[in-house]
């Protein structure tokens, strides 16, 4: 479960970066995953047209699972591996009010899986999206992206919006120069209603439904193939829906509460694995300002997950369907030791799940605000990542790697435990002038019980000739990550704004007694240095020129070089209701690789791209 209350950012003793709706437009991004590129502390690497590896402060990969992502308080990770299918998060970007990126553990509020960070996507109220909105993009990679939205109201207190979205994206090339056969079509529709039932009561109901087809070159192990694997054209068909209701009640000037419930259905399926996963979630939270010094938040929740998986010769499934449940409670107390100057925040999440039992995730945070322009803060936190369904159920054998005459298998084991983190953070925010603000954070993350794959005894295959090499899950890994992040916003002149972000991280893993042959390679899957500089220039005749430069360091374990990316956008507000834009992406490079091949896929490169955009509002 997760905190469903918006984060209060004023003087918070936490590393947080806010992406506004205006920032989203200036990014030139056409997908929520690309919006996150350049955020300090985040590592965003694209596999192909529809897949991204996104993590905070290290441990990135296709199955990155140390980062919790929410949309309006609804957790959007898949219980299968505790990560996010980014392809199905294809939401209309204009509907987003802001994105709060919490760098570092947020488990004391959001619970398990909020280990290295939290991404909280908050959409606009229906009252803020009134009228008709049409957005059309046509480009070289984003072939045709169409958004249509209408917002209206019933009476004086009930607002609503409905939208439909259809995207067609081109295939990206493989590292060998051939087509990656990963073209992607996605259709999505949804609605939101906001009812101000009274001056103290607000009720929200919203939902989405989607259907997508993603082509890919599937790679599966084979004893008969000369290379040890077969590759063939395949299709991932993803469909699903979600429905959420939220009740906000202000009982008095000092007491408010929120009740939220949602159901989420995911079914991303292809030839090797068919999935059907239902999630039912209920949360209740209260905020009470006890006095001028003390504010208390507490809440309880429960989540029920029902899933059904159908496997194949390469992904062997048994003992399905399968159900699990999670119960949680949290309490947090912010106390002003010195009013308007020194604040202490203590809190913890308490959870019980069907697999690892009880989890305890406390934090202690201290913030000092010597004046209105500065905040110095520090924190110590504990967080856990509970293993995904596939990792802890002892029900599946997933073929991972292949070689002629041998197939390596990952044998999932119900004895695997939660991964643990103790994090130490310090931060400093300062606004030396009205036009310049700087935010910096340094951290040390100590990991224990990281999941490793331990080799077992080879067994003879049924053909009596070839062999299976099993790898069993264990918790023998450990490690430390340290680094810092800084961001600055500067209004150089009334017509020129600059934004700069920089991140440094060093991940040092300790294999200990583990014999996992791939564990230490995760050190080299993290870019040590990343930075982004964005310039926004206001030109005459309502024209804006936006240039953004990104640098990402090399990934030694993946044999991927560092790269510099330049994106340019020219925006013209032709009339009060019509906006035109021309966008170029990856302009310095014909194409480059950002990460290795996704599982059961081929390695791809991200090409230079162009698109034109027309936005109409009335």
Secondary structure, DSSP 8 states (H G I E B T S, - for coil): ----S----TT-SSEEEEEEHHHHHHHT-SSHHHHTTT-TTEEEEE-SSS-EEEEESS--STT--SEEEEETTEE--BTTTTB--GGG----GGGEEEEEEEES--HHHH-TT-SSEEEEEEE--GGGS-EEEEEEEEESSEEEEEEEEEEEEETTTEEEEEEEEEEEE---BBTTSSB----EEEEEEEEEEEEEEETTEEEEEEEEEEEEEEEEEEEEE-SSSTTSEEEEEEEEEEEEEEEEEEEEEEEETTEEEEEEEEEEEEEEEBTTBEEEEEEEEEEEEEEEE-SSSEEEEEEEEEEEEEEEEE--SSEEE-S-SEEEEEEEEEEEEEEEEETTTEEEEEEEEEEEETTTEEEEEEEEEEEEEEETTEEEEEEEEEEEE---HHHHSS-EEEEEEEETTEEEEEE--TT---EEEEEEEEEEEEEEETTEEEEEEEEEEEEEEEEEEEE---EE-TTSSSEEEEEEEEEEEEEEEEEEEEEEEEEEETTEEEEEEEEEEEEEEE-TT---TTGGGGGGGS-SEEEEEEEEEEETTTEEEEEEEEEE--BGGGTB--EEEEEEEEEEEEETTEEEEEEEESTT-SEE--S---TTS--B-EE-EEEEEEEEE-
